[in-house]
């Protein structure tokens, strides 16, 4: 009877020694992914705010340059850069 108890306790000990590090391996990527998700959400909010600002302050609200076509061209260029940065 004593040998069975020793064998069972050894099995439990081995399972704990192997199982705990394995659980820690699986836990770490989830934490890293959560941090990464939070970073992505913050980046998305920044990019959305930048693009929203461009739409809110369109070429009609600008006074420089004095040529309206040049204002539109610069606004379109800024808008294109805003969307390109959002893709990166």
ChimeraX attribute file (.defattr): number of C-alpha atoms within 10 A of each C-alpha:
attribute: neighborCount
match mode: 1-to-1
recipient: residues
	/A:1	5
	/A:2	7
	/A:3	8
	/A:4	9
	/A:5	10
	/A:6	11
	/A:7	11
	/A:8	12
	/A:9	12
	/A:10	12
	/A:11	12
	/A:12	12
	/A:13	12
	/A:14	11
	/A:15	11
	/A:16	12
	/A:17	11
	/A:18	11
	/A:19	12
	/A:20	10
	/A:21	11
	/A:22	11
	/A:23	10
	/A:24	10
	/A:25	11
	/A:26	10
	/A:27	11
	/A:28	11
	/A:29	11
	/A:30	11
	/A:31	11
	/A:32	11
	/A:33	11
	/A:34	12
	/A:35	12
	/A:36	12
	/A:37	12
	/A:38	12
	/A:39	12
	/A:40	12
	/A:41	12
	/A:42	12
	/A:43	13
	/A:44	14
	/A:45	12
	/A:46	13
	/A:47	17
	/A:48	15
	/A:49	12
	/A:50	17
	/A:51	20
	/A:52	14
	/A:53	12
	/A:54	16
	/A:55	12
	/A:56	11
	/A:57	12
	/A:58	15
	/A:59	20
	/A:60	11
	/A:61	9
	/A:62	13
	/A:63	10
	/A:64	10
	/A:65	12
	/A:66	9
	/A:67	9
	/A:68	14
	/A:69	11
	/A:70	13
	/A:71	19
	/A:72	16
	/A:73	12
	/A:74	14
	/A:75	19
	/A:76	15
	/A:77	11
	/A:78	14
	/A:79	19
	/A:80	13
	/A:81	13
	/A:82	17
	/A:83	14
	/A:84	10
	/A:85	12
	/A:86	15
	/A:87	9
	/A:88	5
